[in-house]
Amino acid sequence: MNSHEQLVAFIVARLQQLARDKGLQPLSLNEGSALLNGSIDSLDLAALVVELQEKTNRDPFENGLVPFESVSELAGLYAS
């Protein structure tokens, strides 16, 4: 089961790891944080979406783009 809280924690951890991988100082993130905050780019975000789809076996985008901006909104798309 992937609760909203578990997915928020996963997304935050992955965003911080992506920043470290780029040699950037990881930002302090929470569920209200914007996803494209300067530490990751759209390609990183796309990779994160693929990870979430694999982790949850859900594809909220199968019928087209669903707008989201924050960590919480993205987690909500995959929460069960």
C-alpha positions in Angstrom: 0.0 0.0 0.0 1.3 3.5 -0.8 -0.2 6.1 1.4 0.0 9.7 0.7 2.5 10.2 3.5 4.7 7.4 2.3 4.7 8.8 -1.2 5.5 12.3 0.0 8.5 10.9 2.0 9.6 8.9 -1.1 9.4 12.0 -3.4 11.2 14.2 -1.0 14.0 11.7 -0.5 14.3 11.2 -4.3 14.4 15.0 -5.0 17.1 15.4 -2.3 19.1 12.6 -3.8 18.8 14.0 -7.3 20.1 17.4 -6.0 23.1 15.6 -4.4 23.7 13.7 -7.6 24.0 17.0 -9.4 26.4 18.3 -6.8 23.8 20.7 -5.4 22.9 21.3 -1.7 19.6 19.5 -1.2 16.8 21.9 -0.2 14.6 21.5 2.8 11.4 20.1 1.2 8.0 19.3 2.5 4.6 18.3 0.9 3.9 21.9 -0.1 7.2 22.4 -1.9 7.2 23.1 -5.6 8.7 20.3 -7.7 10.6 22.4 -10.2 12.4 24.5 -7.6 15.8 24.9 -9.3 17.4 21.7 -8.0 15.8 19.4 -10.6 14.8 19.9 -14.2 11.9 18.5 -16.3 13.9 15.4 -17.2 14.5 14.6 -13.6 10.8 15.1 -12.9 9.9 12.7 -15.8 12.3 10.1 -14.3 10.6 10.5 -10.9 7.2 10.0 -12.5 8.4 6.8 -14.0 9.7 5.6 -10.6 6.4 6.4 -9.0 4.5 4.5 -11.8 6.8 1.5 -11.2 6.5 1.7 -7.4 2.7 2.0 -7.4 1.6 0.3 -10.6 -0.5 3.3 -11.3 -0.5 5.7 -14.3 -2.5 8.8 -13.6 -1.4 10.1 -17.0 -2.8 7.3 -19.2 -5.6 9.6 -20.4 -3.4 12.7 -20.8 -1.7 15.3 -18.7 -2.9 16.0 -15.2 -1.6 19.2 -13.8 0.4 19.2 -10.6 3.0 21.5 -9.0 3.8 20.4 -5.5 5.1 17.3 -3.8 1.7 16.7 -2.2 -0.2 17.0 -5.5 2.2 14.5 -7.2 1.9 12.1 -4.3 -1.9 12.4 -4.5 -1.9 11.2 -8.0 -0.3 7.9 -6.9 -1.7 7.3 -3.4 -3.9 4.4 -2.9 
